[in-house]
């Protein structure tokens, strides 16, 4: 079965079983967090690839959508730190084809990177161009399994045979999200795994083993306390707000058919959400303008990514905007909007 056949099969399954469409919630939550807070990828990359990046690293988000004759090919996250590219996929189901999809995603990422290098070379005078063959380098990739039992192996492997007979082993690590305790998640700053914490109890919840609810409540009390404490101690409340909201979204999904669970866990993260919305973090004006504040954060992040690509990667503004899927005109408008909000905040801070 090729990738196009798999796409058609998925479409038929969704049409026959509309309720299964909600399984996309895991992918959606993962992408939402990384798109809004790309720095969450840093701790994950450090853990998986034994790197030592700090959360202050300049992170450039690459585009996650590639086009070919079959349509769109979408990966979860492609991030550049320094001269390295990282590709992270979130997986909640297993169909045996993941290694094929991963190598397809990575091939397209590497192909675009090589094409960009070649275009830069072609802009040079013939005498200044490099004489060594171009390097076709795959990104550093990993797969995060948010549900237990999806993959039993420690890595995905594919033997690649070149036309001249040379062989290369394509291998990427598999990370089991459920192998990290709640203490590990906070100590190692693997905050992106918080929304998926409940999935370690998913089978018990679905089978009606409600004796685990006491334990689950206790563990989420710990998670709530940590989120509130950290949210109050740093100047980035929206991260902790979103972690709470998205965690509750998955909590609701997991226990949607269990009445006892819904009564006890249906608003377990509500305390965090209320605390994050309180005057301790946002004043009343910003609470009333949540949409505006959210738009500011999203646009500021996108502008920084574009500016970094222009400055550090020597891209043109048009190229950087295309990667970030925004027009140059909208980029200029967003920049004015961000400048206006920061001016308002500066005046507000001076008056307080």
C-alpha positions in Angstrom: 0.0 0.0 0.0 1.5 3.4 -1.0 1.0 6.7 0.7 -1.9 7.7 -1.6 -3.7 4.4 -0.9 -3.2 5.0 2.8 -4.8 8.5 2.5 -7.8 7.1 0.6 -8.2 4.3 3.2 -8.1 6.9 6.0 -10.7 9.0 4.2 -13.0 6.0 3.9 -12.5 5.0 7.6 -13.4 8.6 8.7 -16.5 8.6 6.5 -17.7 5.2 7.9 -16.8 6.1 11.5 -17.2 9.9 12.1 -16.7 9.4 15.8 -13.1 8.3 15.1 -12.3 11.7 13.7 -11.8 13.0 17.2 -8.7 10.9 17.5 -7.0 13.7 15.6 -7.2 15.6 18.9 -3.8 14.3 19.9 -2.1 15.5 16.8 -3.9 18.8 17.0 -2.9 19.5 20.6 0.8 18.6 19.9 0.9 20.9 16.8 -0.9 23.7 18.6 1.6 23.8 21.5 4.7 23.6 19.2 3.4 26.3 16.9 2.5 28.7 19.7 5.5 27.8 21.9 8.4 26.3 19.8 10.7 26.5 22.8 8.8 23.5 24.2 10.8 21.5 21.6 14.1 22.4 23.2 13.8 20.1 26.3 12.4 17.3 24.1 15.4 17.6 21.7 17.8 17.7 24.6 16.3 14.5 26.0 16.1 12.6 22.8 19.3 13.7 21.1 21.4 14.3 24.2 21.9 18.0 23.3 22.4 20.8 25.7 20.4 23.7 24.2 18.9 26.3 26.5 15.4 27.7 26.2 16.9 31.0 25.1 18.2 29.4 21.8 17.0 31.1 18.6 14.4 28.7 17.2 13.3 29.0 13.6 10.1 27.1 12.7 10.1 25.6 9.3 7.0 25.0 7.3 5.3 21.7 7.9 3.5 21.3 4.6 5.0 20.1 1.4 3.3 19.6 -2.0 3.7 16.8 -4.5 1.7 15.2 -7.2 -0.4 13.4 -4.7 -1.3 16.6 -2.7 -0.1 17.8 0.6 2.4 16.0 2.8 2.2 17.3 6.4 4.6 16.7 9.2 4.0 17.8 12.8 7.1 20.0 13.5 10.2 21.0 11.7 12.5 23.2 13.8 16.0 24.7 13.1 18.4 25.4 16.0 21.7 26.8 14.8 22.9 24.7 11.8 20.7 21.7 12.7 17.2 20.7 11.6 15.0 18.7 13.9 11.8 16.9 12.8 9.4 15.7 15.5 6.3 13.6 14.9 3.5 12.8 17.4 1.9 9.4 16.9 -1.2 8.0 18.6 -2.0 5.0 16.4 0.0 2.4 14.6 -0.6 1.1 11.1 2.9 -0.3 10.3 3.5 2.5 7.7 5.1 5.1 10.0 8.6 4.4 8.9 7.6 5.0 5.3 5.9 8.3 6.2 8.9 9.4 8.3 11.4 8.8 5.5 9.1 10.6 3.1 8.8 13.6 5.4 12.5 13.6 6.0 13.4 13.2 2.4 11.3 16.3 1.5 12.8 18.3 4.3 16.3 17.4 3.1 15.4 17.9 -0.5 14.3 21.5 0.2 17.4 22.2 2.3 19.6 20.9 -0.5 17.7 22.9 -3.1 18.2 26.1 -1.1 22.0 25.4 -0.8 22.1 24.8 -4.6 20.3 28.0 -5.4 22.7 30.0 -3.2 25.6 28.4 -5.1 24.1 29.2 -8.5 23.9 32.9 -7.4 27.7 32.9 -7.1 30.1 33.4 -10.0 31.2 30.1 -11.6 34.7 30.5 -10.2 33.5 30.9 -6.6 31.2 27.9 -6.5 32.1 24.9 -4.5 33.5 21.9 -6.3 32.5 19.2 -3.8 29.3 17.3 -4.4 26.3 18.7 -2.6 25.4 16.9 0.7 21.9 15.5 1.0 21.5 15.5 4.8 18.4 14.2 6.5 17.2 16.1 9.6 17.5 14.7 13.1 14.1 13.1 13.6 12.2 11.3 16.3 8.7 10.0 16.9 6.8 10.6 20.1 4.3 7.9 21.0 1.7 9.5 23.2 -0.2 6.2 23.8 1.3 3.1 25.3 1.8 0.0 23.1 1.9 1.8 19.8 5.5 0.8 19.0 7.4 -1.9 20.9 10.8 -1.1 19.4 13.2 1.7 20.5 13.5 3.0 16.9 12.1 2.9 13.4 14.5 1.4 10.9 14.6 1.2 7.1 17.5 -0.1 5.0 18.2 2.2 2.1 20.1 0.7 -0.9 21.8 3.1 -3.3 22.0 2.4 -7.1 25.7 1.5 -6.7 24.9 -1.1 -4.1 25.9 0.9 -1.0 23.6 0.6 1.9 22.6 3.1 4.6 20.4 2.4 7.7 17.7 5.0 8.2 17.0 4.9 11.9 15.1 7.3 14.1 14.4 7.0 17.9 11.0 6.3 19.3 10.1 8.2 22.5 7.4 6.7 24.8 5.6 9.7 26.4 4.2 7.4 29.1 7.6 6.4 30.3 8.0 9.8 32.0 6.6 10.3 35.5 4.9 13.6 36.4 8.0 14.5 38.3 10.2 13.8 35.3 8.1 16.0 33.1 8.6 19.0 35.3 12.2 18.3 36.2 13.2 17.7 32.6 11.0 20.5 31.4 9.1 18.1 29.1 6.0 20.3 29.4 4.7 19.4 26.0 3.9 15.9 27.4 1.6 17.2 30.1 -1.6 17.1 28.0 -1.0 13.5 27.2 -0.4 12.4 30.8 -3.9 10.9 31.3 -3.3 8.5 28.4 -1.4 6.1 30.6 -4.7 5.3 32.3 -6.8 5.3 29.1 -7.5 1.6 28.9 -8.6 1.4 32.6 -10.9 4.4 32.2 -12.5 3.0 29.0 -13.0 -0.4 30.7 -14.7 1.2 33.7 -12.0 0.5 36.3 -12.9 3.6 38.3 -10.7 2.6 41.3 -7.9 4.4 39.6 -9.8 7.7 39.7 -8.5 8.5 43.3 -4.9 8.1 42.1 -5.6 10.1 38.9 -7.1 13.0 41.0 -4.0 13.0 43.3 -1.6 13.1 40.3 -3.5 15.9 38.6 -3.5 17.9 41.9 0.3 17.7 41.7 0.2 18.8 38.0 -2.1 21.7 38.8 0.0 22.9 41.7 3.1 22.9 39.5 1.5 24.7 36.6 0.1 27.4 38.9 3.4 27.8 40.7 5.4 28.1 37.5 2.8 30.2 35.8 2.9 32.7 38.6 6.7 32.8 38.8 7.5 33.6 35.1 6.2 36.2 32.7 4.6 33.7 30.3 1.2 32.9 31.6 -0.3 32.0 28.2 1.9 28.8 28.0 0.5 27.5 31.3 -3.0 28.6 30.4 -2.8 26.7 27.1 -1.3 23.6 28.8 -4.2 23.5 31.2 -6.9 24.1 28.5 -5.4 21.5 26.2 -4.9 19.0 29.0 -8.6 19.3 29.9 -9.5 18.8 26.3 -7.7 15.4 26.2 -9.1 14.6 29.6 -12.6 15.2 28.4 -11.9 13.1 25.3 -10.5 10.1 27.1 -13.4 9.8 29.6 -16.2 10.9 27.3 -18.1 7.6 27.8 -17.5 7.2 31.6 -20.0 9.0 33.8 -18.1 8.6 37.0 -14.9 9.8 35.4 -16.6 12.9 33.8 -18.1 13.9 37.2 -14.7 13.8 38.9 -12.3 14.8 36.1 -14.6 17.0 34.0 -13.2 20.2 35.4 -10.0 19.0 37.1 -7.9 21.7 35.4 -10.4 24.5 36.0 -8.4 25.8 39.0 -5.3 26.3 36.8 -7.4 28.0 34.1 -9.0 30.4 36.6 -5.7 31.1 38.3 -4.0 31.9 35.0 -6.8 34.3 34.1 -6.7 36.1 37.4 -5.3 39.6 38.1 -2.1 38.0 39.5 -1.0 37.6 35.9 -3.2 39.6 33.5 -4.8 42.8 34.6 -8.5 43.4 33.9 -7.9 45.1 30.6 -5.9 42.2 29.2 -8.4 39.7 30.5 -11.1 41.4 28.4 -8.8 41.4 25.4 -7.7 37.8 25.4 -8.1 37.5 21.6 -5.9 40.6 21.1 -3.3 39.3 23.5 -3.3 35.9 21.8 -3.0 37.5 18.4 -0.1 39.6 19.6 1.8 36.5 20.9 1.2 34.5 17.7 2.2 37.4 15.4 5.3 38.3 17.5 6.5 34.8 17.3 6.0 34.7 13.5 7.7 38.0 13.0 10.7 36.9 15.1 11.0 33.7 13.0 10.9 35.7 9.7 13.5 38.3 11.0 15.8 35.5 12.1 15.6 33.8 8.7 16.4 37.0 7.0 19.3 37.9 9.3 20.9 34.6 10.1 20.0 32.5 7.0 20.4 35.4 4.6 17.0 34.8 3.1 15.1 37.4 1.3 12.0 38.8 3.1 9.8 37.2 0.4 11.4 33.8 0.9 11.0 33.9 4.7 7.4 35.0 4.5 6.6 32.2 2.1 8.0 29.6 4.5 6.0 31.1 7.3 2.9 31.1 5.0 2.3 34.9 5.3 2.4 37.6 2.6 4.9 40.4 2.9 2.1 42.9 3.2 0.6 41.0 6.1 4.0 40.7 7.7 4.3 44.5 7.6 0.8 44.9 9.1 1.6 42.4 11.8 4.8 44.2 12.6 2.9 47.4 13.1 0.3 45.7 15.2 3.0 44.2 17.5 4.8 47.5 17.8 1.5 49.2 18.8 0.8 46.6 21.5 4.3 46.8 22.9 4.0 50.6 23.0 0.7 50.3 24.9 2.4 47.9 27.4 5.3 50.2 27.8 3.1 53.1 28.6 1.0 51.0 30.9 4.1 49.7 32.8 5.3 53.3 33.2 2.0 54.4 34.8 1.8 51.4 37.2 
